[in-house]
Amino acid sequence: MKRGLLALSATAATLAVAATAVIYGGLYDISATDQHLAPTYRILDVAMRRSIARRAAEIVVPPLDAPPMLERGLSLYDAHCVQCHGAPGVAPEPFALGLTPAPANLAHTAREWPPADLYWVVRNGIKMTGMPAWQFRLAEADLWAVVAFVEKLPELSPRDYDELTAALPPGRAQEMPVRNRPDPERGKTAMQQYACVTCHRIPGLVGPNAPVGPPLDGIGSRTYIAGVLRNEPDNMIHWLRAPQDINPASAMPDLGVGEQDARDFAAYLATLD
């Protein structure tokens, strides 16, 4: 047994040295023009499917065949999903064609995946694929409406899709409901979903630590926001939702942060003291 443990330790050390050499030697080609190795793709695909199935196991699927829900789902799909996934007779946008891995053909996905799994992905997204977590952009009813429409995709011909979308109103998202109490933990997750780490160093969030904007360490104990506003919850919410209202010269962009997300952002930032 002792020899076996020594052999395992030696193997692990060898693999660690090899991995370090590959990473720090820049040997692994990360370009989008270099496709995954077939075993890598299969391993990641199996891991993804098992992860989703585990987390979606307890989701209760509502009725999905009501015409208003399907019409709403079609409108939202045409506004937010077709750019990457395409539709019957409709190609994805050029930028999506070069993504690695390529966005799934959802007509096939709808045949293979149960609705609960589809909902989980629409709601939570998938890291390392470009698929966002739509829970921060669509209301709960809209998430299910998208799932309902995706379930119908395998039945549609290109002509069907063209006729259905011809007279559609814009797929505007419903206003997200506002809870009575902000949720700082959700705010932390939401800040990651709004890509705040691309400009700020934020404790608790993993990202590039790009010093474009000021670091947010200790922001909860600072006296002022952007040097002009008292650091109070309502002021922080205003700043997060409309920074140019406060300082027109600020490089802080208007990210379209919803009321609830801004409340949760502010609650998390208040903990960083």
C-alpha positions as CSV (number, residue, x, y, z in Angstrom):
1,M,0.0,0.0,0.0
2,K,2.9,2.3,0.9
3,R,4.4,1.7,-2.6
4,G,1.1,2.4,-4.2
5,L,0.7,5.7,-2.4
6,L,4.2,6.7,-3.3
7,A,3.5,5.9,-7.0
8,L,0.2,7.9,-6.9
9,S,2.0,10.8,-5.3
10,A,4.8,10.7,-8.0
11,T,2.2,10.5,-10.8
12,A,0.3,13.5,-9.3
13,A,3.5,15.5,-9.0
14,T,4.5,14.7,-12.6
15,L,1.1,15.7,-13.9
16,A,1.2,18.9,-11.9
17,V,4.7,19.8,-13.4
18,A,3.4,19.0,-16.9
19,A,0.3,21.1,-16.4
20,T,2.5,24.0,-15.1
21,A,4.8,23.7,-18.1
22,V,1.9,23.8,-20.5
23,I,0.2,26.8,-18.9
24,Y,3.2,28.9,-18.2
25,G,4.9,27.9,-21.4
26,G,1.9,29.2,-23.3
27,L,1.7,25.9,-25.1
28,Y,-2.1,25.6,-25.0
29,D,-3.7,27.4,-27.9
30,I,-6.7,29.4,-26.6
31,S,-7.7,30.9,-30.0
32,A,-11.3,30.5,-31.1
33,T,-10.0,29.2,-34.4
34,D,-8.4,26.2,-32.6
35,Q,-11.3,23.8,-31.8
36,H,-11.5,21.7,-28.7
37,L,-10.0,18.3,-28.8
38,A,-12.8,15.7,-29.2
39,P,-12.2,14.2,-25.7
40,T,-12.2,17.7,-24.1
41,Y,-15.5,18.6,-25.8
42,R,-17.1,15.4,-24.8
43,I,-15.9,15.6,-21.2
44,L,-17.2,19.2,-20.9
45,D,-20.5,18.3,-22.5
46,V,-21.1,15.4,-20.1
47,A,-20.1,17.6,-17.2
48,M,-22.5,20.3,-18.3
49,R,-25.4,17.9,-18.8
50,R,-25.0,16.2,-15.5
51,S,-24.6,19.5,-13.6
52,I,-27.8,20.9,-15.2
53,A,-29.8,17.7,-14.6
54,R,-28.7,17.6,-10.9
55,R,-29.7,21.2,-10.3
56,A,-33.0,21.1,-12.3
57,A,-34.2,17.9,-10.7
58,E,-36.6,19.7,-8.3
59,I,-38.0,22.3,-10.7
60,V,-41.8,22.1,-11.1
61,V,-42.7,22.8,-14.7
62,P,-45.9,24.9,-15.2
63,P,-48.3,24.4,-18.2
64,L,-46.4,25.6,-21.2
65,D,-49.0,25.4,-24.0
66,A,-51.2,28.5,-23.4
67,P,-51.3,30.6,-26.6
68,P,-50.5,33.9,-24.8
69,M,-47.4,32.3,-23.3
70,L,-46.2,30.9,-26.6
71,E,-46.7,34.3,-28.3
72,R,-44.8,36.0,-25.6
73,G,-42.0,33.4,-25.8
74,L,-41.8,33.9,-29.6
75,S,-41.5,37.6,-29.2
76,L,-38.8,37.3,-26.5
77,Y,-36.9,34.6,-28.5
78,D,-36.9,36.8,-31.6
79,A,-35.6,39.7,-29.6
80,H,-33.0,38.1,-27.4
81,C,-32.1,34.5,-28.6
82,V,-32.1,34.3,-32.4
83,Q,-28.9,36.4,-32.6
84,C,-26.9,33.5,-31.2
85,H,-29.0,30.4,-31.7
86,G,-30.8,31.2,-35.0
87,A,-34.2,29.9,-35.8
88,P,-35.8,27.8,-38.6
89,G,-34.4,29.4,-41.8
90,V,-32.7,32.2,-39.8
91,A,-28.9,32.2,-39.3
92,P,-27.3,33.4,-36.1
93,E,-25.6,36.8,-36.3
94,P,-22.0,36.7,-37.7
95,F,-20.4,37.2,-34.3
96,A,-22.2,34.1,-32.9
97,L,-21.0,31.9,-35.7
98,G,-17.4,32.3,-34.4
99,L,-18.1,31.5,-30.8
100,T,-16.4,28.5,-29.3
101,P,-18.2,26.3,-28.4
102,A,-20.9,27.3,-31.0
103,P,-24.3,28.1,-29.6
104,A,-26.6,25.1,-29.7
105,N,-29.3,24.6,-32.3
106,L,-32.3,24.8,-30.0
107,A,-34.6,22.8,-32.3
108,H,-32.4,19.8,-31.5
109,T,-32.0,20.8,-27.8
110,A,-35.7,21.0,-27.4
111,R,-36.0,17.4,-28.6
112,E,-33.3,16.1,-26.2
113,W,-33.7,18.1,-23.0
114,P,-36.6,18.2,-20.6
115,P,-38.2,21.6,-20.0
116,A,-36.9,21.9,-16.4
117,D,-33.3,21.6,-17.8
118,L,-34.0,24.2,-20.4
119,Y,-35.5,26.6,-17.8
120,W,-32.4,26.2,-15.6
121,V,-30.1,27.1,-18.4
122,V,-32.2,30.1,-19.5
123,R,-32.4,31.3,-15.9
124,N,-28.8,30.6,-14.8
125,G,-26.7,30.6,-18.0
126,I,-23.6,28.5,-18.6
127,K,-20.1,29.7,-17.8
128,M,-17.4,29.5,-20.5
129,T,-20.0,29.5,-23.3
130,G,-21.3,33.1,-23.5
131,M,-24.8,32.0,-22.4
132,P,-25.9,34.7,-19.9
133,A,-28.1,34.3,-16.8
134,W,-31.4,35.7,-18.0
135,Q,-32.8,35.9,-14.5
136,F,-31.3,39.3,-14.2
137,R,-32.9,40.6,-17.4
138,L,-36.3,38.8,-17.7
139,A,-39.1,38.3,-15.2
140,E,-39.9,34.7,-14.0
141,A,-43.0,34.5,-16.3
142,D,-40.8,35.5,-19.3
143,L,-38.2,32.9,-18.5
144,W,-40.9,30.2,-18.8
145,A,-42.4,31.8,-21.9
146,V,-39.0,31.4,-23.6
147,V,-38.9,27.8,-22.6
148,A,-42.5,27.2,-23.9
149,F,-41.5,28.6,-27.3
150,V,-38.2,26.7,-27.5
151,E,-40.3,23.5,-26.9
152,K,-42.2,24.3,-30.0
153,L,-39.2,25.0,-32.2
154,P,-38.9,21.5,-33.6
155,E,-42.4,21.7,-35.0
156,L,-41.8,24.9,-37.0
157,S,-40.7,25.2,-40.6
158,P,-38.8,28.3,-41.9
159,R,-42.1,29.5,-43.4
160,D,-43.9,29.0,-40.1
161,Y,-41.3,31.0,-38.2
162,D,-41.3,33.8,-40.8
163,E,-45.1,34.1,-40.7
164,L,-45.2,34.0,-36.9
165,T,-42.6,36.8,-36.5
166,A,-43.9,39.0,-39.3
167,A,-46.4,40.9,-37.2
168,L,-44.8,40.6,-33.8
169,P,-44.5,43.6,-31.5
170,P,-41.1,44.1,-30.0
171,G,-40.2,41.6,-27.3
172,R,-39.8,44.1,-24.5
173,A,-39.0,42.6,-21.1
174,Q,-41.5,43.0,-18.3
175,E,-40.5,45.2,-15.4
176,M,-38.9,43.1,-12.7
177,P,-40.8,43.0,-9.5
178,V,-39.2,44.8,-6.5
179,R,-39.0,43.0,-3.2
180,N,-39.4,44.7,0.1
181,R,-35.9,43.8,1.3
182,P,-32.7,43.9,-0.7
183,D,-30.6,40.8,-0.9
184,P,-26.8,41.5,-0.7
185,E,-25.8,38.0,-1.8
186,R,-28.0,38.3,-4.9
187,G,-26.4,41.7,-5.4
188,K,-22.9,40.1,-5.4
189,T,-24.1,37.7,-8.2
190,A,-25.8,40.5,-10.1
191,M,-22.7,42.6,-10.1
192,Q,-20.8,39.7,-11.8
193,Q,-23.7,39.4,-14.4
194,Y,-23.4,43.1,-15.2
195,A,-19.6,42.7,-15.8
196,C,-18.7,45.3,-13.1
197,V,-15.4,43.4,-12.6
198,T,-14.2,44.6,-16.0
199,C,-13.7,48.1,-14.5
200,H,-13.5,47.6,-10.7
201,R,-11.7,45.4,-8.3
202,I,-14.6,44.1,-6.1
203,P,-14.0,41.9,-3.0
204,G,-15.7,38.6,-3.4
205,L,-15.8,38.6,-7.2
206,V,-13.3,37.0,-9.5
207,G,-12.3,39.0,-12.6
208,P,-9.6,40.8,-14.4
209,N,-9.1,43.4,-11.6
210,A,-8.9,46.1,-14.3
211,P,-8.1,49.5,-12.7
212,V,-10.4,51.4,-15.0
213,G,-12.6,52.6,-12.2
214,P,-11.7,52.9,-8.5
215,P,-11.5,49.7,-6.4
216,L,-14.6,49.1,-4.3
217,D,-12.8,47.8,-1.3
218,G,-14.2,49.7,1.7
219,I,-16.9,51.5,-0.3
220,G,-19.5,50.8,2.4
221,S,-17.6,53.1,4.8
222,R,-16.8,55.9,2.4
223,T,-18.5,59.2,3.0
224,Y,-19.3,60.1,-0.6
225,I,-20.2,58.4,-3.8
226,A,-18.3,59.7,-6.9
227,G,-17.1,62.5,-4.7
228,V,-20.4,64.3,-4.7
229,L,-23.2,62.2,-3.2
230,R,-23.6,61.2,0.4
231,N,-23.1,57.5,0.7
232,E,-26.7,56.5,1.5
233,P,-28.7,53.6,0.0
234,D,-31.0,55.8,-2.1
235,N,-28.1,57.8,-3.5
236,M,-26.2,54.6,-4.3
237,I,-29.2,53.2,-6.1
238,H,-29.6,56.5,-8.1
239,W,-25.8,56.4,-9.0
240,L,-26.0,52.8,-10.1
241,R,-29.0,53.3,-12.3
242,A,-28.2,56.7,-13.8
243,P,-24.6,57.8,-13.2
244,Q,-24.6,60.6,-15.8
245,D,-27.5,62.2,-14.0
246,I,-25.0,62.7,-11.1
247,N,-21.9,63.5,-13.1
248,P,-22.3,63.9,-16.9
249,A,-18.5,63.7,-17.3
250,S,-18.3,60.3,-15.6
251,A,-17.0,57.3,-17.6
252,M,-19.3,55.1,-15.5
253,P,-21.8,53.8,-18.1
254,D,-25.6,53.4,-17.8
255,L,-25.8,49.6,-17.7
256,G,-29.6,49.5,-17.7
257,V,-29.6,48.3,-14.1
258,G,-33.1,47.5,-12.9
259,E,-34.6,48.8,-9.6
260,Q,-34.3,45.5,-7.8
261,D,-30.8,44.8,-9.1
262,A,-29.7,48.3,-8.0
263,R,-31.1,47.7,-4.5
264,D,-29.3,44.4,-4.3
265,F,-26.0,46.0,-5.6
266,A,-26.3,48.7,-3.0
267,A,-26.9,46.2,-0.2
268,Y,-23.8,44.2,-1.2
269,L,-21.6,47.3,-1.6
270,A,-22.7,48.4,1.9
271,T,-21.1,45.2,3.3
272,L,-17.7,46.2,1.9
273,D,-16.6,48.3,4.9
